[in-house]
């Protein structure tokens, strides 16, 4: 079990947030779920304040996920 403040879904530029089974999706997570496009649209200062002091998980395995994971580190 991992405890995080928010999840960034970096599943592809055109993927959006996937559909989940009832009771198995973002509604059971008490943090925030955002798509990488929403994070990437923030300017550097806003993004820095947004992630400061938070535990984050980035879901994805390609360039956008790696870019955001590196920036959050």
PDB file of N, H, CA, C and O in Angstrom:
ATOM      1  N   UNK A   1       0.853  -1.178   0.000  1.00  0.00           N
ATOM      2  CA  UNK A   1       0.000   0.000   0.000  1.00  0.00           C
ATOM      3  C   UNK A   1       0.891   1.231   0.000  1.00  0.00           C
ATOM      4  O   UNK A   1       1.804   1.357   0.816  1.00  0.00           O
ATOM      5  N   UNK A   2       0.611   2.133  -0.927  1.00  0.00           N
ATOM      6  H   UNK A   2      -0.131   2.031  -1.590  1.00  0.00           H
ATOM      7  CA  UNK A   2       1.324   3.397  -1.004  1.00  0.00           C
ATOM      8  C   UNK A   2       0.355   4.512  -0.654  1.00  0.00           C
ATOM      9  O   UNK A   2      -0.799   4.497  -1.083  1.00  0.00           O
ATOM     10  N   UNK A   3       0.816   5.463   0.112  1.00  0.00           N
ATOM     11  H   UNK A   3       1.753   5.476   0.459  1.00  0.00           H
ATOM     12  CA  UNK A   3      -0.013   6.618   0.442  1.00  0.00           C
ATOM     13  C   UNK A   3       0.561   7.829  -0.271  1.00  0.00           C
ATOM     14  O   UNK A   3       1.702   8.228  -0.035  1.00  0.00           O
ATOM     15  N   UNK A   4      -0.253   8.408  -1.150  1.00  0.00           N
ATOM     16  H   UNK A   4      -1.180   8.083  -1.341  1.00  0.00           H
ATOM     17  CA  UNK A   4       0.172   9.564  -1.929  1.00  0.00           C
ATOM     18  C   UNK A   4      -0.888  10.640  -1.848  1.00  0.00           C
ATOM     19  O   UNK A   4      -2.040  10.383  -1.500  1.00  0.00           O
ATOM     20  N   UNK A   5      -0.467  11.872  -2.183  1.00  0.00           N
ATOM     21  H   UNK A   5       0.469  12.081  -2.467  1.00  0.00           H
ATOM     22  CA  UNK A   5      -1.393  13.004  -2.163  1.00  0.00           C
ATOM     23  C   UNK A   5      -2.131  13.167  -3.483  1.00  0.00           C
ATOM     24  O   UNK A   5      -3.294  13.568  -3.511  1.00  0.00           O
ATOM     25  N   UNK A   6      -1.436  12.848  -4.587  1.00  0.00           N
ATOM     26  H   UNK A   6      -0.491  12.521  -4.565  1.00  0.00           H
ATOM     27  CA  UNK A   6      -2.142  12.866  -5.859  1.00  0.00           C
ATOM     28  C   UNK A   6      -1.460  11.983  -6.880  1.00  0.00           C
ATOM     29  O   UNK A   6      -0.292  11.618  -6.742  1.00  0.00           O
ATOM     30  N   UNK A   7      -2.220  11.649  -7.911  1.00  0.00           N
ATOM     31  H   UNK A   7      -3.169  11.945  -8.023  1.00  0.00           H
ATOM     32  CA  UNK A   7      -1.783  10.754  -8.975  1.00  0.00           C
ATOM     33  C   UNK A   7      -1.790  11.530 -10.280  1.00  0.00           C
ATOM     34  O   UNK A   7      -2.753  12.232 -10.587  1.00  0.00           O
ATOM     35  N   UNK A   8      -0.707  11.403 -11.054  1.00  0.00           N
ATOM     36  H   UNK A   8       0.075  10.833 -10.804  1.00  0.00           H
ATOM     37  CA  UNK A   8      -0.646  11.967 -12.396  1.00  0.00           C
ATOM     38  C   UNK A   8      -0.753  10.796 -13.368  1.00  0.00           C
ATOM     39  O   UNK A   8       0.085   9.895 -13.345  1.00  0.00           O
ATOM     40  N   UNK A   9      -1.768  10.801 -14.216  1.00  0.00           N
ATOM     41  H   UNK A   9      -2.449  11.533 -14.235  1.00  0.00           H
ATOM     42  CA  UNK A   9      -1.937   9.770 -15.230  1.00  0.00           C
ATOM     43  C   UNK A   9      -1.272  10.235 -16.515  1.00  0.00           C
ATOM     44  O   UNK A   9      -1.760  11.148 -17.182  1.00  0.00           O
ATOM     45  N   UNK A  10      -0.162   9.607 -16.855  1.00  0.00           N
ATOM     46  H   UNK A  10       0.235   8.866 -16.313  1.00  0.00           H
ATOM     47  CA  UNK A  10       0.586   9.949 -18.071  1.00  0.00           C
ATOM     48  C   UNK A  10       0.486   8.757 -19.019  1.00  0.00           C
ATOM     49  O   UNK A  10       1.459   8.039 -19.250  1.00  0.00           O
ATOM     50  N   UNK A  11      -0.697   8.571 -19.552  1.00  0.00           N
ATOM     51  H   UNK A  11      -1.488   9.154 -19.364  1.00  0.00           H
ATOM     52  CA  UNK A  11      -0.994   7.389 -20.362  1.00  0.00           C
ATOM     53  C   UNK A  11      -1.053   7.693 -21.848  1.00  0.00           C
ATOM     54  O   UNK A  11      -1.469   6.847 -22.639  1.00  0.00           O
ATOM     55  N   UNK A  12      -0.649   8.871 -22.228  1.00  0.00           N
ATOM     56  H   UNK A  12      -0.312   9.559 -21.585  1.00  0.00           H
ATOM     57  CA  UNK A  12      -0.674   9.275 -23.628  1.00  0.00           C
ATOM     58  C   UNK A  12      -1.437  10.566 -23.808  1.00  0.00           C
ATOM     59  O   UNK A  12      -2.395  10.844 -23.088  1.00  0.00           O
ATOM     60  N   UNK A  13      -1.008  11.340 -24.762  1.00  0.00           N
ATOM     61  H   UNK A  13      -0.229  11.114 -25.347  1.00  0.00           H
ATOM     62  CA  UNK A  13      -1.590  12.661 -24.995  1.00  0.00           C
ATOM     63  C   UNK A  13      -3.092  12.630 -25.236  1.00  0.00           C
ATOM     64  O   UNK A  13      -3.802  13.536 -24.802  1.00  0.00           O
ATOM     65  N   UNK A  14      -3.581  11.618 -25.910  1.00  0.00           N
ATOM     66  H   UNK A  14      -3.004  10.881 -26.263  1.00  0.00           H
ATOM     67  CA  UNK A  14      -5.008  11.580 -26.282  1.00  0.00           C
ATOM     68  C   UNK A  14      -5.808  10.570 -25.476  1.00  0.00           C
ATOM     69  O   UNK A  14      -6.962  10.297 -25.805  1.00  0.00           O
ATOM     70  N   UNK A  15      -5.216  10.009 -24.420  1.00  0.00           N
ATOM     71  H   UNK A  15      -4.278  10.231 -24.152  1.00  0.00           H
ATOM     72  CA  UNK A  15      -5.882   8.928 -23.698  1.00  0.00           C
ATOM     73  C   UNK A  15      -6.975   9.394 -22.750  1.00  0.00           C
ATOM     74  O   UNK A  15      -7.986   8.707 -22.601  1.00  0.00           O
ATOM     75  N   UNK A  16      -6.803  10.527 -22.113  1.00  0.00           N
ATOM     76  H   UNK A  16      -5.982  11.085 -22.234  1.00  0.00           H
ATOM     77  CA  UNK A  16      -7.765  10.948 -21.108  1.00  0.00           C
ATOM     78  C   UNK A  16      -7.659  10.057 -19.879  1.00  0.00           C
ATOM     79  O   UNK A  16      -6.714   9.276 -19.764  1.00  0.00           O
ATOM     80  N   UNK A  17      -8.606  10.161 -18.968  1.00  0.00           N
ATOM     81  H   UNK A  17      -9.373  10.795 -19.062  1.00  0.00           H
ATOM     82  CA  UNK A  17      -8.620   9.316 -17.780  1.00  0.00           C
ATOM     83  C   UNK A  17      -9.432   8.069 -18.119  1.00  0.00           C
ATOM     84  O   UNK A  17     -10.582   8.177 -18.545  1.00  0.00           O
ATOM     85  N   UNK A  18      -8.844   6.886 -17.933  1.00  0.00           N
ATOM     86  H   UNK A  18      -7.910   6.798 -17.587  1.00  0.00           H
ATOM     87  CA  UNK A  18      -9.531   5.656 -18.334  1.00  0.00           C
ATOM     88  C   UNK A  18     -10.759   5.366 -17.478  1.00  0.00           C
ATOM     89  O   UNK A  18     -10.924   5.932 -16.397  1.00  0.00           O
ATOM     90  N   UNK A  19     -11.608   4.490 -17.969  1.00  0.00           N
ATOM     91  H   UNK A  19     -11.474   4.030 -18.847  1.00  0.00           H
ATOM     92  CA  UNK A  19     -12.791   4.042 -17.230  1.00  0.00           C
ATOM     93  C   UNK A  19     -12.365   2.948 -16.252  1.00  0.00           C
ATOM     94  O   UNK A  19     -11.506   2.126 -16.572  1.00  0.00           O
ATOM     95  N   UNK A  20     -12.959   2.940 -15.073  1.00  0.00           N
ATOM     96  H   UNK A  20     -13.656   3.607 -14.814  1.00  0.00           H
ATOM     97  CA  UNK A  20     -12.667   1.951 -14.052  1.00  0.00           C
ATOM     98  C   UNK A  20     -13.953   1.262 -13.633  1.00  0.00           C
ATOM     99  O   UNK A  20     -15.041   1.807 -13.814  1.00  0.00           O
ATOM    100  N   UNK A  21     -13.833   0.069 -13.075  1.00  0.00           N
ATOM    101  H   UNK A  21     -12.949  -0.374 -12.928  1.00  0.00           H
ATOM    102  CA  UNK A  21     -14.981  -0.599 -12.494  1.00  0.00           C
ATOM    103  C   UNK A  21     -15.481   0.222 -11.314  1.00  0.00           C
ATOM    104  O   UNK A  21     -14.693   0.894 -10.649  1.00  0.00           O
ATOM    105  N   UNK A  22     -16.772   0.174 -11.052  1.00  0.00           N
ATOM    106  H   UNK A  22     -17.412  -0.373 -11.592  1.00  0.00           H
ATOM    107  CA  UNK A  22     -17.357   0.912  -9.941  1.00  0.00           C
ATOM    108  C   UNK A  22     -16.655   0.508  -8.642  1.00  0.00           C
ATOM    109  O   UNK A  22     -16.521  -0.680  -8.350  1.00  0.00           O
ATOM    110  N   UNK A  23     -16.218   1.476  -7.884  1.00  0.00           N
ATOM    111  H   UNK A  23     -16.327   2.441  -8.121  1.00  0.00           H
ATOM    112  CA  UNK A  23     -15.532   1.218  -6.622  1.00  0.00           C
ATOM    113  C   UNK A  23     -14.063   0.882  -6.773  1.00  0.00           C
ATOM    114  O   UNK A  23     -13.414   0.512  -5.794  1.00  0.00           O
ATOM    115  N   UNK A  24     -13.514   1.001  -7.994  1.00  0.00           N
ATOM    116  H   UNK A  24     -14.041   1.301  -8.789  1.00  0.00           H
ATOM    117  CA  UNK A  24     -12.112   0.661  -8.230  1.00  0.00           C
ATOM    118  C   UNK A  24     -11.337   1.803  -8.899  1.00  0.00           C
ATOM    119  O   UNK A  24     -10.206   1.606  -9.343  1.00  0.00           O
ATOM    120  N   UNK A  25     -11.934   2.980  -8.972  1.00  0.00           N
ATOM    121  H   UNK A  25     -12.853   3.141  -8.611  1.00  0.00           H
ATOM    122  CA  UNK A  25     -11.308   4.079  -9.694  1.00  0.00           C
ATOM    123  C   UNK A  25     -10.979   5.256  -8.799  1.00  0.00           C
ATOM    124  O   UNK A  25     -10.868   5.113  -7.581  1.00  0.00           O
ATOM    125  N   UNK A  26     -10.823   6.421  -9.411  1.00  0.00           N
ATOM    126  H   UNK A  26     -10.914   6.537 -10.400  1.00  0.00           H
ATOM    127  CA  UNK A  26     -10.421   7.622  -8.665  1.00  0.00           C
ATOM    128  C   UNK A  26     -11.367   7.999  -7.527  1.00  0.00           C
ATOM    129  O   UNK A  26     -10.961   8.693  -6.595  1.00  0.00           O
ATOM    130  N   UNK A  27     -12.624   7.551  -7.589  1.00  0.00           N
ATOM    131  H   UNK A  27     -12.954   6.987  -8.346  1.00  0.00           H
ATOM    132  CA  UNK A  27     -13.575   7.925  -6.534  1.00  0.00           C
ATOM    133  C   UNK A  27     -13.220   7.304  -5.179  1.00  0.00           C
ATOM    134  O   UNK A  27     -13.666   7.807  -4.148  1.00  0.00           O
ATOM    135  N   UNK A  28     -12.438   6.237  -5.154  1.00  0.00           N
ATOM    136  H   UNK A  28     -12.076   5.829  -5.992  1.00  0.00           H
ATOM    137  CA  UNK A  28     -12.040   5.621  -3.881  1.00  0.00           C
ATOM    138  C   UNK A  28     -10.718   6.188  -3.362  1.00  0.00           C
ATOM    139  O   UNK A  28     -10.309   5.894  -2.239  1.00  0.00           O
ATOM    140  N   UNK A  29     -10.063   6.988  -4.173  1.00  0.00           N
ATOM    141  H   UNK A  29     -10.395   7.227  -5.086  1.00  0.00           H
ATOM    142  CA  UNK A  29      -8.818   7.637  -3.786  1.00  0.00           C
ATOM    143  C   UNK A  29      -9.159   9.009  -3.234  1.00  0.00           C
ATOM    144  O   UNK A  29      -9.851   9.788  -3.890  1.00  0.00           O
ATOM    145  N   UNK A  30      -8.687   9.310  -2.046  1.00  0.00           N
ATOM    146  H   UNK A  30      -8.125   8.677  -1.513  1.00  0.00           H
ATOM    147  CA  UNK A  30      -9.070  10.564  -1.403  1.00  0.00           C
ATOM    148  C   UNK A  30      -8.156  11.730  -1.760  1.00  0.00           C
ATOM    149  O   UNK A  30      -8.295  12.824  -1.214  1.00  0.00           O
ATOM    150  N   UNK A  31      -7.231  11.495  -2.668  1.00  0.00           N
ATOM    151  H   UNK A  31      -7.118  10.606  -3.111  1.00  0.00           H
ATOM    152  CA  UNK A  31      -6.375  12.565  -3.156  1.00  0.00           C
ATOM    153  C   UNK A  31      -6.900  13.101  -4.471  1.00  0.00           C
ATOM    154  O   UNK A  31      -8.086  12.976  -4.776  1.00  0.00           O
ATOM    155  N   UNK A  32      -6.031  13.686  -5.232  1.00  0.00           N
ATOM    156  H   UNK A  32      -5.067  13.788  -4.984  1.00  0.00           H
ATOM    157  CA  UNK A  32      -6.407  14.286  -6.518  1.00  0.00           C
ATOM    158  C   UNK A  32      -5.830  13.454  -7.661  1.00  0.00           C
ATOM    159  O   UNK A  32      -4.708  12.956  -7.566  1.00  0.00           O
ATOM    160  N   UNK A  33      -6.588  13.305  -8.729  1.00  0.00           N
ATOM    161  H   UNK A  33      -7.499  13.710  -8.807  1.00  0.00           H
ATOM    162  CA  UNK A  33      -6.142  12.602  -9.928  1.00  0.00           C
ATOM    163  C   UNK A  33      -6.157  13.598 -11.074  1.00  0.00           C
ATOM    164  O   UNK A  33      -7.185  14.216 -11.353  1.00  0.00           O
ATOM    165  N   UNK A  34      -5.006  13.758 -11.746  1.00  0.00           N
ATOM    166  H   UNK A  34      -4.171  13.256 -11.520  1.00  0.00           H
ATOM    167  CA  UNK A  34      -4.943  14.667 -12.884  1.00  0.00           C
ATOM    168  C   UNK A  34      -4.298  13.961 -14.062  1.00  0.00           C
ATOM    169  O   UNK A  34      -3.517  13.026 -13.887  1.00  0.00           O
ATOM    170  N   UNK A  35      -4.624  14.406 -15.241  1.00  0.00           N
ATOM    171  H   UNK A  35      -5.259  15.166 -15.383  1.00  0.00           H
ATOM    172  CA  UNK A  35      -3.996  13.909 -16.461  1.00  0.00           C
ATOM    173  C   UNK A  35      -2.729  14.719 -16.683  1.00  0.00           C
ATOM    174  O   UNK A  35      -2.658  15.888 -16.304  1.00  0.00           O
ATOM    175  N   UNK A  36      -1.741  14.105 -17.291  1.00  0.00           N
ATOM    176  H   UNK A  36      -1.798  13.155 -17.600  1.00  0.00           H
ATOM    177  CA  UNK A  36      -0.467  14.811 -17.486  1.00  0.00           C
ATOM    178  C   UNK A  36      -0.635  16.096 -18.284  1.00  0.00           C
ATOM    179  O   UNK A  36       0.141  17.033 -18.098  1.00  0.00           O
ATOM    180  N   UNK A  37      -1.628  16.166 -19.169  1.00  0.00           N
ATOM    181  H   UNK A  37      -2.258  15.405 -19.320  1.00  0.00           H
ATOM    182  CA  UNK A  37      -1.837  17.399 -19.940  1.00  0.00           C
ATOM    183  C   UNK A  37      -2.161  18.566 -19.010  1.00  0.00           C
ATOM    184  O   UNK A  37      -1.740  19.696 -19.257  1.00  0.00           O
ATOM    185  N   UNK A  38      -2.913  18.290 -17.937  1.00  0.00           N
ATOM    186  H   UNK A  38      -3.255  17.372 -17.736  1.00  0.00           H
ATOM    187  CA  UNK A  38      -3.260  19.345 -16.983  1.00  0.00           C
ATOM    188  C   UNK A  38      -2.022  19.799 -16.209  1.00  0.00           C
ATOM    189  O   UNK A  38      -1.835  20.987 -15.947  1.00  0.00           O
ATOM    190  N   UNK A  39      -1.187  18.831 -15.852  1.00  0.00           N
ATOM    191  H   UNK A  39      -1.339  17.866 -16.065  1.00  0.00           H
ATOM    192  CA  UNK A  39       0.054  19.194 -15.158  1.00  0.00           C
ATOM    193  C   UNK A  39       0.981  19.952 -16.102  1.00  0.00           C
ATOM    194  O   UNK A  39       1.538  20.985 -15.728  1.00  0.00           O
ATOM    195  N   UNK A  40       1.149  19.453 -17.311  1.00  0.00           N
ATOM    196  H   UNK A  40       0.696  18.614 -17.615  1.00  0.00           H
ATOM    197  CA  UNK A  40       2.061  20.067 -18.277  1.00  0.00           C
ATOM    198  C   UNK A  40       1.611  21.474 -18.675  1.00  0.00           C
ATOM    199  O   UNK A  40       2.438  22.285 -19.091  1.00  0.00           O
ATOM    200  N   UNK A  41       0.327  21.773 -18.557  1.00  0.00           N
ATOM    201  H   UNK A  41      -0.345  21.114 -18.220  1.00  0.00           H
ATOM    202  CA  UNK A  41      -0.189  23.090 -18.918  1.00  0.00           C
ATOM    203  C   UNK A  41       0.150  24.154 -17.867  1.00  0.00           C
ATOM    204  O   UNK A  41       0.048  25.351 -18.138  1.00  0.00           O
ATOM    205  N   UNK A  42       0.550  23.717 -16.675  1.00  0.00           N
ATOM    206  H   UNK A  42       0.632  22.745 -16.455  1.00  0.00           H
ATOM    207  CA  UNK A  42       0.908  24.678 -15.623  1.00  0.00           C
ATOM    208  C   UNK A  42       2.273  25.286 -15.948  1.00  0.00           C
ATOM    209  O   UNK A  42       3.153  24.611 -16.481  1.00  0.00           O
ATOM    210  N   UNK A  43       2.437  26.573 -15.619  1.00  0.00           N
ATOM    211  H   UNK A  43       1.722  27.122 -15.186  1.00  0.00           H
ATOM    212  CA  UNK A  43       3.779  27.131 -15.781  1.00  0.00           C
ATOM    213  C   UNK A  43       4.663  26.614 -14.643  1.00  0.00           C
ATOM    214  O   UNK A  43       4.164  26.049 -13.670  1.00  0.00           O
ATOM    215  N   UNK A  44       5.960  26.809 -14.768  1.00  0.00           N
ATOM    216  H   UNK A  44       6.366  27.268 -15.559  1.00  0.00           H
ATOM    217  CA  UNK A  44       6.923  26.209 -13.848  1.00  0.00           C
ATOM    218  C   UNK A  44       6.660  26.586 -12.390  1.00  0.00           C
ATOM    219  O   UNK A  44       6.696  25.723 -11.514  1.00  0.00           O
ATOM    220  N   UNK A  45       6.398  27.860 -12.126  1.00  0.00           N
ATOM    221  H   UNK A  45       6.369  28.561 -12.838  1.00  0.00           H
ATOM    222  CA  UNK A  45       6.178  28.311 -10.752  1.00  0.00           C
ATOM    223  C   UNK A  45       4.923  27.698 -10.149  1.00  0.00           C
ATOM    224  O   UNK A  45       4.935  27.275  -8.993  1.00  0.00           O
ATOM    225  N   UNK A  46       3.845  27.646 -10.915  1.00  0.00           N
ATOM    226  H   UNK A  46       3.835  27.989 -11.854  1.00  0.00           H
ATOM    227  CA  UNK A  46       2.595  27.060 -10.425  1.00  0.00           C
ATOM    228  C   UNK A  46       2.787  25.567 -10.156  1.00  0.00           C
ATOM    229  O   UNK A  46       2.350  25.060  -9.123  1.00  0.00           O
ATOM    230  N   UNK A  47       3.441  24.865 -11.083  1.00  0.00           N
ATOM    231  H   UNK A  47       3.796  25.277 -11.922  1.00  0.00           H
ATOM    232  CA  UNK A  47       3.687  23.434 -10.909  1.00  0.00           C
ATOM    233  C   UNK A  47       4.559  23.164  -9.694  1.00  0.00           C
ATOM    234  O   UNK A  47       4.312  22.212  -8.953  1.00  0.00           O
ATOM    235  N   UNK A  48       5.574  23.989  -9.482  1.00  0.00           N
ATOM    236  H   UNK A  48       5.775  24.762 -10.083  1.00  0.00           H
ATOM    237  CA  UNK A  48       6.463  23.819  -8.338  1.00  0.00           C
ATOM    238  C   UNK A  48       5.692  23.953  -7.027  1.00  0.00           C
ATOM    239  O   UNK A  48       5.873  23.146  -6.116  1.00  0.00           O
ATOM    240  N   UNK A  49       4.842  24.959  -6.928  1.00  0.00           N
ATOM    241  H   UNK A  49       4.695  25.615  -7.668  1.00  0.00           H
ATOM    242  CA  UNK A  49       4.026  25.136  -5.723  1.00  0.00           C
ATOM    243  C   UNK A  49       3.027  23.994  -5.569  1.00  0.00           C
ATOM    244  O   UNK A  49       2.742  23.564  -4.451  1.00  0.00           O
ATOM    245  N   UNK A  50       2.499  23.505  -6.677  1.00  0.00           N
ATOM    246  H   UNK A  50       2.731  23.853  -7.585  1.00  0.00           H
ATOM    247  CA  UNK A  50       1.486  22.454  -6.671  1.00  0.00           C
ATOM    248  C   UNK A  50       2.032  21.144  -6.097  1.00  0.00           C
ATOM    249  O   UNK A  50       1.320  20.440  -5.381  1.00  0.00           O
ATOM    250  N   UNK A  51       3.282  20.814  -6.404  1.00  0.00           N
ATOM    251  H   UNK A  51       3.860  21.385  -6.986  1.00  0.00           H
ATOM    252  CA  UNK A  51       3.842  19.532  -5.969  1.00  0.00           C
ATOM    253  C   UNK A  51       4.666  19.620  -4.688  1.00  0.00           C
ATOM    254  O   UNK A  51       4.986  18.592  -4.092  1.00  0.00           O
ATOM    255  N   UNK A  52       5.006  20.808  -4.267  1.00  0.00           N
ATOM    256  H   UNK A  52       4.745  21.643  -4.751  1.00  0.00           H
ATOM    257  CA  UNK A  52       5.898  20.974  -3.109  1.00  0.00           C
ATOM    258  C   UNK A  52       5.339  20.277  -1.866  1.00  0.00           C
ATOM    259  O   UNK A  52       4.206  20.528  -1.453  1.00  0.00           O
ATOM    260  N   UNK A  53       6.154  19.400  -1.281  1.00  0.00           N
ATOM    261  H   UNK A  53       7.074  19.197  -1.617  1.00  0.00           H
ATOM    262  CA  UNK A  53       5.787  18.722  -0.044  1.00  0.00           C
ATOM    263  C   UNK A  53       4.761  17.620  -0.184  1.00  0.00           C
ATOM    264  O   UNK A  53       4.269  17.107   0.821  1.00  0.00           O
ATOM    265  N   UNK A  54       4.423  17.241  -1.415  1.00  0.00           N
ATOM    266  H   UNK A  54       4.822  17.657  -2.231  1.00  0.00           H
ATOM    267  CA  UNK A  54       3.407  16.204  -1.627  1.00  0.00           C
ATOM    268  C   UNK A  54       4.044  14.899  -2.076  1.00  0.00           C
ATOM    269  O   UNK A  54       5.110  14.882  -2.692  1.00  0.00           O
ATOM    270  N   UNK A  55       3.370  13.818  -1.755  1.00  0.00           N
ATOM    271  H   UNK A  55       2.504  13.831  -1.255  1.00  0.00           H
ATOM    272  CA  UNK A  55       3.772  12.500  -2.247  1.00  0.00           C
ATOM    273  C   UNK A  55       2.974  12.230  -3.516  1.00  0.00           C
ATOM    274  O   UNK A  55       1.745  12.291  -3.522  1.00  0.00           O
ATOM    275  N   UNK A  56       3.699  11.933  -4.586  1.00  0.00           N
ATOM    276  H   UNK A  56       4.698  11.884  -4.581  1.00  0.00           H
ATOM    277  CA  UNK A  56       3.096  11.847  -5.915  1.00  0.00           C
ATOM    278  C   UNK A  56       3.423  10.497  -6.530  1.00  0.00           C
ATOM    279  O   UNK A  56       4.515   9.965  -6.331  1.00  0.00           O
ATOM    280  N   UNK A  57       2.485   9.949  -7.271  1.00  0.00           N
ATOM    281  H   UNK A  57       1.598  10.381  -7.433  1.00  0.00           H
ATOM    282  CA  UNK A  57       2.777   8.787  -8.103  1.00  0.00           C
ATOM    283  C   UNK A  57       2.421   9.159  -9.538  1.00  0.00           C
ATOM    284  O   UNK A  57       1.373   9.748  -9.801  1.00  0.00           O
ATOM    285  N   UNK A  58       3.307   8.806 -10.454  1.00  0.00           N
ATOM    286  H   UNK A  58       4.158   8.327 -10.241  1.00  0.00           H
ATOM    287  CA  UNK A  58       3.078   9.036 -11.873  1.00  0.00           C
ATOM    288  C   UNK A  58       2.834   7.669 -12.501  1.00  0.00           C
ATOM    289  O   UNK A  58       3.681   6.780 -12.410  1.00  0.00           O
ATOM    290  N   UNK A  59       1.683   7.503 -13.136  1.00  0.00           N
ATOM    291  H   UNK A  59       0.996   8.226 -13.210  1.00  0.00           H
ATOM    292  CA  UNK A  59       1.325   6.246 -13.787  1.00  0.00           C
ATOM    293  C   UNK A  59       1.569   6.409 -15.275  1.00  0.00           C
ATOM    294  O   UNK A  59       0.938   7.241 -15.926  1.00  0.00           O
ATOM    295  N   UNK A  60       2.476   5.624 -15.810  1.00  0.00           N
ATOM    296  H   UNK A  60       2.989   4.948 -15.282  1.00  0.00           H
ATOM    297  CA  UNK A  60       2.823   5.686 -17.218  1.00  0.00           C
ATOM    298  C   UNK A  60       4.247   5.197 -17.390  1.00  0.00           C
ATOM    299  O   UNK A  60       4.950   4.981 -16.403  1.00  0.00           O
ATOM    300  N   UNK A  61       4.684   5.018 -18.630  1.00  0.00           N
ATOM    301  H   UNK A  61       4.113   5.193 -19.432  1.00  0.00           H
ATOM    302  CA  UNK A  61       6.011   4.448 -18.843  1.00  0.00           C
ATOM    303  C   UNK A  61       6.762   5.062 -20.009  1.00  0.00           C
ATOM    304  O   UNK A  61       7.850   4.601 -20.353  1.00  0.00           O
ATOM    305  N   UNK A  62       6.216   6.067 -20.608  1.00  0.00           N
ATOM    306  H   UNK A  62       5.331   6.441 -20.329  1.00  0.00           H
ATOM    307  CA  UNK A  62       6.905   6.651 -21.762  1.00  0.00           C
ATOM    308  C   UNK A  62       7.364   8.062 -21.441  1.00  0.00           C
ATOM    309  O   UNK A  62       7.470   8.444 -20.275  1.00  0.00           O
ATOM    310  N   UNK A  63       7.630   8.812 -22.464  1.00  0.00           N
ATOM    311  H   UNK A  63       7.544   8.501 -23.410  1.00  0.00           H
ATOM    312  CA  UNK A  63       8.291  10.108 -22.321  1.00  0.00           C
ATOM    313  C   UNK A  63       7.575  11.078 -21.390  1.00  0.00           C
ATOM    314  O   UNK A  63       8.216  11.688 -20.534  1.00  0.00           O
ATOM    315  N   UNK A  64       6.275  11.233 -21.535  1.00  0.00           N
ATOM    316  H   UNK A  64       5.755  10.737 -22.231  1.00  0.00           H
ATOM    317  CA  UNK A  64       5.572  12.206 -20.684  1.00  0.00           C
ATOM    318  C   UNK A  64       5.637  11.793 -19.219  1.00  0.00           C
ATOM    319  O   UNK A  64       5.832  12.643 -18.350  1.00  0.00           O
ATOM    320  N   UNK A  65       5.477  10.508 -18.929  1.00  0.00           N
ATOM    321  H   UNK A  65       5.318   9.817 -19.634  1.00  0.00           H
ATOM    322  CA  UNK A  65       5.550  10.029 -17.546  1.00  0.00           C
ATOM    323  C   UNK A  65       6.939  10.249 -16.971  1.00  0.00           C
ATOM    324  O   UNK A  65       7.078  10.712 -15.839  1.00  0.00           O
ATOM    325  N   UNK A  66       7.962   9.920 -17.741  1.00  0.00           N
ATOM    326  H   UNK A  66       7.849   9.543 -18.660  1.00  0.00           H
ATOM    327  CA  UNK A  66       9.332  10.094 -17.267  1.00  0.00           C
ATOM    328  C   UNK A  66       9.675  11.561 -17.067  1.00  0.00           C
ATOM    329  O   UNK A  66      10.340  11.914 -16.093  1.00  0.00           O
ATOM    330  N   UNK A  67       9.228  12.423 -17.980  1.00  0.00           N
ATOM    331  H   UNK A  67       8.688  12.136 -18.771  1.00  0.00           H
ATOM    332  CA  UNK A  67       9.483  13.860 -17.835  1.00  0.00           C
ATOM    333  C   UNK A  67       8.860  14.405 -16.551  1.00  0.00           C
ATOM    334  O   UNK A  67       9.509  15.147 -15.814  1.00  0.00           O
ATOM    335  N   UNK A  68       7.622  14.045 -16.285  1.00  0.00           N
ATOM    336  H   UNK A  68       7.095  13.442 -16.884  1.00  0.00           H
ATOM    337  CA  UNK A  68       6.936  14.553 -15.094  1.00  0.00           C
ATOM    338  C   UNK A  68       7.556  13.953 -13.836  1.00  0.00           C
ATOM    339  O   UNK A  68       7.740  14.663 -12.848  1.00  0.00           O
ATOM    340  N   UNK A  69       7.881  12.661 -13.852  1.00  0.00           N
ATOM    341  H   UNK A  69       7.731  12.084 -14.655  1.00  0.00           H
ATOM    342  CA  UNK A  69       8.510  12.039 -12.690  1.00  0.00           C
ATOM    343  C   UNK A  69       9.843  12.725 -12.368  1.00  0.00           C
ATOM    344  O   UNK A  69      10.124  13.004 -11.203  1.00  0.00           O
ATOM    345  N   UNK A  70      10.652  12.993 -13.372  1.00  0.00           N
ATOM    346  H   UNK A  70      10.423  12.766 -14.318  1.00  0.00           H
ATOM    347  CA  UNK A  70      11.927  13.670 -13.155  1.00  0.00           C
ATOM    348  C   UNK A  70      11.720  15.084 -12.608  1.00  0.00           C
ATOM    349  O   UNK A  70      12.446  15.515 -11.713  1.00  0.00           O
ATOM    350  N   UNK A  71      10.743  15.798 -13.138  1.00  0.00           N
ATOM    351  H   UNK A  71      10.153  15.448 -13.866  1.00  0.00           H
ATOM    352  CA  UNK A  71      10.472  17.151 -12.664  1.00  0.00           C
ATOM    353  C   UNK A  71       9.998  17.139 -11.209  1.00  0.00           C
ATOM    354  O   UNK A  71      10.372  18.012 -10.426  1.00  0.00           O
ATOM    355  N   UNK A  72       9.183  16.158 -10.854  1.00  0.00           N
ATOM    356  H   UNK A  72       8.879  15.449 -11.491  1.00  0.00           H
ATOM    357  CA  UNK A  72       8.665  16.078  -9.485  1.00  0.00           C
ATOM    358  C   UNK A  72       9.757  15.711  -8.480  1.00  0.00           C
ATOM    359  O   UNK A  72       9.675  16.058  -7.302  1.00  0.00           O
ATOM    360  N   UNK A  73      10.778  15.006  -8.963  1.00  0.00           N
ATOM    361  H   UNK A  73      10.845  14.723  -9.920  1.00  0.00           H
ATOM    362  CA  UNK A  73      11.895  14.648  -8.055  1.00  0.00           C
ATOM    363  C   UNK A  73      12.626  15.900  -7.665  1.00  0.00           C
ATOM    364  O   UNK A  73      13.596  15.839  -6.910  1.00  0.00           O
TER     365      UNK A  73
END
